[in-house]
């Protein structure tokens, strides 16, 4: 049995290969155990505290900690082997690169936890909507900055000439700009939206044939939640160049109705019908005072009354319309006012 473990393959004995493999397996076991302990004990301890930061922090650092344990265990296990200088160099560089990426992962998770604990509640309390729009961009900007620095440091540790890489990127900058012209246009579109402020997060707008509420304004696109609950993502270059109807900014909602009464309705009843319409609109708590009623047209089959009223901002448009329409139907029936419908009289000549 000892002779078997003393056999050599690729400059290492079977025992050394077994120890390295065992170390790698052990590192996964330790990582899995740490993951289980964090989920079953550390999270419970964090929930007992009044501070919400430690709850979010533990939840966000769970995966990076496990990742660090795995790569560290693999690195030490492979160092149990007799490696060539080239293999040792590759292994060391790979470990440093992965460690840098793990550090970047931890930093971005820490920033997310900090923003979620302290900045998000503050933003929700403020009345303005500009900070609501800037918050997603701040989050993405921090992540992009951290990962950009991590990539540069990782390339430098891997032995690449970072200055030469950046120089080559500068030479290819023109080609990249041409290829990414839509991205650049979207970036300037988002800048235009923030400066001009045709809407803010939470507003209901109509743009490019879509009607919905603004849920997020990002660097590349704006997300709308339509009235049927679907999410629409529109590139900012189109939003900035389109005509936008901001429904939320309207002071009140104008409702125009045309009510046709039969031709046998006398003038006194036409006047009474308009009085009833004004009374109904005046009594409703969600309508404004500027009410218009007028006998406007002699239509083919009806005497037309134009009825215009305004629903107050913030009130339910559908509920108000429903209540007023039901009251109109009820009052007109009580007064004997008949609604007209298209009719045709045919005369026949006999003989």
Secondary structure, 3 states (H helix, E strand, C coil): CHHHHHCEECCEEHHHHHHHHHHHHHHHHHHHHHHHHHHHHHHHHHHHCCCCHHHHHHHHHHHHHHHHHHHHHHHHHHCCCCCCHHHHHHHHHHHHHHHHHHHHHHHHHHHHHHHHHHHHHHHHHCCCCHHHHHHHHHHHHHHHHHHHHHHHHHHHHCCCCHHHHHHHHHHCHHHHHHHCHHHHHHHHHHHHHHHHCCCCCCCEEEECCEEEEEEEECCCEEEEEECCCCEEEEEHHHHHHCCCEECCCCCEEEEEEEEEECCCCCHHHHHHHHHHHHHHHHHCCCECCCCEEEEEEECCCCEEEEEEEEEECCCCHHHHHHHHHHHHHHHHHHHCCCECCCCCCCCCCCC
